[in-house]
Amino acid sequence: MPCSEFVHLRLHTAYSLLEGAIKIADLVKQCQKMGMPAVAMTDTCNLFGALDFSTNCAQGGIQPIIGCQLAVSTYMPESITDLQRSPPSNLRKGEISLPDQIILLAQNKIGYDNLLQLVSKYHLEENQLGNSYISYDLLNLYGEGLIAFTGGPAGGVGKLLSQGKNKHAETLLLKLRDIFKDRLYVELMRHNLETERFIEKGLIDLAYEHGLPLIATNECYFISEDMYEAHDALICISESTYVDQSERRRLTPEHRLKSAEEMSSLFSDLPEAIENTILVAKRCATMAEPCRPLLPSAPKSKDDKRSDDDVLENLAKIGLEKRLQSVVLMGIDDFSKTEAITKPYHERLRFELDVIGEMGFSGYFLIVADFIRWAKAEGIPVGPGRGSGAGSVVAWALTITDLDPLKFGLLFERFLNPERISMPDFDIDFCQERRDEVIRYVQGKYGEDRVAQIITFGTLQPRAALRDVGRVLGMPYGQVDGICKLVPNNPANPTTLEKAIDDEPLLRKEVELNAGVARLLEISMKLEGLYRHASTHAAGVVIGDRPLTDLIPLYRDPRSDIPVTQFSMKWAEAAGLVKFDFLGLKTLTIFSTTQELLKQRNLEIDLNNLPLDDSATYEMLGRGETTGVFQLESSGMRDILRNMKPDSFEDIIAIVALYRPGPMDNIPSYIRRKHGTEEADFLFPSLEPILSETYGIMIYQEQVMQIAQELAGYTLGGA
């Protein structure tokens, strides 16, 4: 297929939240279908999707062009006092007072880096009125390597022309030319809007008078015309208006991803404006690219010249000896047994240190150990360890975790696999009320500009889409609610609306008999899965080895005073940032409060050294008296406890692991085998040592890995 003679350089993907309706995968397919060699992403004031877009376009054989539609402070010369003429009637109320729009495209690596700075400053540096926009001074400071479009009717030049202020429009245009030199293009749009027609001659005259090139754009919000009605509803959802409301924002069916033939025909009188899109695409030679993990320097004194590997080994060996003396050898009087008991720990430590060093993760362990030590020293409750990280003896020795991995049969290979390189990931719980203190410590340690939380994007799930669309269509709440209840509600694995219609006869009947319901479902299906809002990940924090804006754009969540990455977790890690989990756990807060209350009664308890064989506790659990007990308080779990009558900590571990969809089918068998009413089946005699603790039922990933090793000869890493 021959390449087209036009490239779209102004386009809003789904990352323009509740504004763009173009999913990146669909965009790549459509560009391939149209034979377009390149396409630009210019989302509204963000770069949320820059790496996602770059990666998917490159994989699809399409050149990605990274850009952004930014808000710039309204250009208002001192001599302007009153409007010299009224704006066209179709201009939305208040539009003149909105910040000017400008389109910026990254021409090269310097341009991309400058775009990161501008977009980050837009979100992080509000003006005195609390508004967000970029000043012309900032454009001048970070303009190198950026191609700029004047912004069409919503740009500063276009707005001044629409007001009849032609001399001021010329002044602003020359100001932009001074900033961007030969990288400034005068942008023309033809969406059949009165404003565009009104200012077009003025734009062309200014461009010709000052030797500036013209560029034709079509501001794309959706791919095809049949998406127009759904997109119109999306705009209403965004602005809390109704579809049949007269005074509201409206686009046109022309705001679609038009073919090159359509655009060439539309601008047949100005072929140069079409040809320049290809020239701009050729000028842009950069993209957001993945990067290897970039860890900050591990915490140690400036005079310490040792490598991270040496520091880690020294701390781990010292820490292990403390653990062995205070935990493993506690109460053992026969010193002749000491070597036999401690040998497996030393061997495991040596193995882990070798793997950690070979994989280059010594610094990661030192960083985590440092902020956990600080938290504990400050009296901030820290969880004993959760997830696969609890399988590391090094982590235990460094007090990152407080669980003896060998005692509980935990495997290091679940955490770090020497046969498959991936970043380690400790799940660390802190007291909910004091979690932010730890994050502030990390900011102070590594620099506020090098620490951020991670963004997440909420999507229009099936039921949410129905409710939002029903509201903007003005449908009765009760009717929409009834339709929603016919759609299965499974947040972990949502049923699509299409499948719900196929599987639910009552829903299908409503669609067939009621045109309003059919319209509701049709629009909702088109909007389903689009991003609805941005928020902050509950636990994820990234720490960089340099200012984060050198690597990624940053965002400000209005509910947090800590910057947030504009890339979601997947893409933040792909950009080279290393994630650390700082989870606030209410249970730890309750423990801390309980300890303080007990102290007032002269009772002190050490949570790290509670006996795990207290019969009275197991009797209480066996009665199902677990209200307020973390993970054991649901009615279903209490029923299981009453039936099981647990008498060991291993029983508690087993039922927590089993109590989830799928594995919970094994709970009745586990209980019968525990009480001897059903015989344990180990399948093979060689598996009995692996499965005896759980009565022949495979519950843990460690058991699966060990069985693969025993039966098929896999290494634990391969398993």
Steps between C-alpha positions, in 0.01 A plus 500: 500500500649841405557747780250781527585860421362631829581433865273581795691732733225595743326213673349423840535142619303348788767653728323834448273392782126511418589695186689274262339173395784351295657191653865465403466144367209611278699802381794286389269265308324791329828664398615169355171469312527855363865461407603792721873472577485712815258651749528750785353477847404843638295432810361786704768631738649156572741233381326216684526271200835602349684171559190286441440684171866486391535130573179394328555719195857376456387138530232569238741657252364853553729791585387648834517877537483614861316822559262681729226761486608739774323791664699824479429817693262718301692756296358834604703809401456791738332705228213255474212614716172422327405259227510684168236269363282222633621144449307271264178369651612137509793577733422345838426726793821589684727363227674832439620509861639144492877454466629487145564162341825407333606173341855386572668204328832351606740534207795331670622375839556856623144585399358196679696587815370858483146375449535292818600814686217714362225245560629431853516870583146544369376257766738576785530878488164672536476877474378721782138454395531123517480463122731286292665624184842551346639851465663627183819540701499126569436431131803709421710320762400150387423561132809337350432184303124559491285559193207729574159552337314823569202308641215573260197701622584427866861614459605849599535621141166352398318648799637846434399477134150389603480819708614713209832583666711430195803708606513329837468163326798594284699606807432166670587307185836676478558430870443128431733519200771648721460201735472216246684647199446282192307247710179705512204409278177692453223248564187482286191297589185426301242329718222707342493740795424871462799602711740314272357665188507842668873494584642293211576789264672692778716197584598446137579868446720511810679180398575626148600847620759360739610195303358245741386157380136389520398168652165324460368311800181318584450488875414132547305385805359174357585270215185476290179696451288225657674585830375861495185448708687298764775761514240773542370311803858470629539879488176533698628252759817706533320832543197375697255615233222330306496398135184705429640808677542797265780692673785251521817396324442331166730357239406384151519174302797668327715445811581147388813332369457596134680329217778670305267524202237682705755744637657563159156571356412725793815709448522465120541880476799488739697186409807638677317470835452128434854445370644665810352227721736252337790742537425544871481123546842468336641770728387312812754231583445405862264298716455393860715191548531233769806504720683257728428538874670808644559463874607796713827470685472275802511678838853498642746759621696706246825354635383142449672383181366146517273368227130446566565124489762526775283724719202268462705189579645659813161618630330171414760287679483717811120500488477125453715434806266720705197314364654159571584593858169672579263269312634171366736403786286649776442236769748247357740388770684229307769702321615190308188540284565865417701442183249254356215741570669812362671343194189512275458870582860586408478298179174667404645844577800432277277381216272802525787751517655348187170522310427855619851612403487334157163661427621843613241547774719554807416870497127423499532294820707772668245769411206300635691401813589863567149643503362203693771538766416869521127430537558248778740736677229768490247262654297469180337155487626292206348175379696175550511427128257410227523346157795322344755731666446312826693212342832684518749431780687819401179701552450330836859573603460868404170521698308576181285204601448333836418146384751216507484368139651161581263435789200551274648335190503814286701502178727784390440413132139618533637846575808521283540253219859467377366348177263788421624852567233722652504772763447393861182631656451514876142549620552714809222590742520809719266641759233681299522817706880530472570367151548851362779560752701222336440644154612843624815339641572350159441838336746660739754223443497493120350839410140613462543520124601132487208345686140466380195286541355312203193593301214259428215540255144406575300377201136509402401155619178351357263603778668838545475567127127420506437729796701789351342469157152457647545821697611714204218356286255611769363151562320427830736381772284201587495379141879530463556336838283206396701457179827516697387223733459270200874532431714260712715692748847353534756781548793257479387370160224726365250357254490710184167650398508302178536173693236608751251549217588160357472322835205675666160441333327778698759756390475381142122535514526857633728590210262346246182663638622843611676734257621717789668206670648389168652849457629493859676167442635600159662817629625333820666219307696756295617683812567190710865469599596864436693676776274693733730657757852504639585422861796386707614141551438386857858393566738558209783753537786548256846624593725623220874542464440848353216755494199303383407757237818401317332164439123539517233770531350567843144573609335643810219305660288765675461263796875467557789737554746250352557508122363210299645340188301558181583145391310212660695233687568285193638790298678673790701182556561467126639857504769386746342594831517255787184452704488463876177409679399715799161361596306658784337221703229584750564177691848623596345823624258296713789293639690816590198657669431177690857488628474858624172426679652191663798703616260720693406183693868410552480220244764483229501255210762436233317436174813350343528231766146382560471124563348314207384204709258666743214252543253759631545703183430199278192413706372854445568474126325162491189667641507751215551793736707701252323833458772753427765233434677582173403258219298277734196714577263438206195281564624239255840484665342469845295201379818333374679562830213343694511192277878470488587562867856617416767400748816624328619813325542292183122445500444876501748547215326226301145631528606857415668362187200280413230760560477639147313403182621166368719372786212534748342190341771304685406632845248221588754235401774674700278501810404132460863397454607704800242325718581155358164437330663502157832343410776729376604421141856596405480362142860375527697396810774746402256788541408422858777715654378793288125457558480348847451837670186563290368141502582432135331815364715738294440846648817702464708602202805366683341154493433522128861604436638220719277241331622614156853460631433156647301347215639673191851597601444874471717740692303714744570797274370313196194385691 
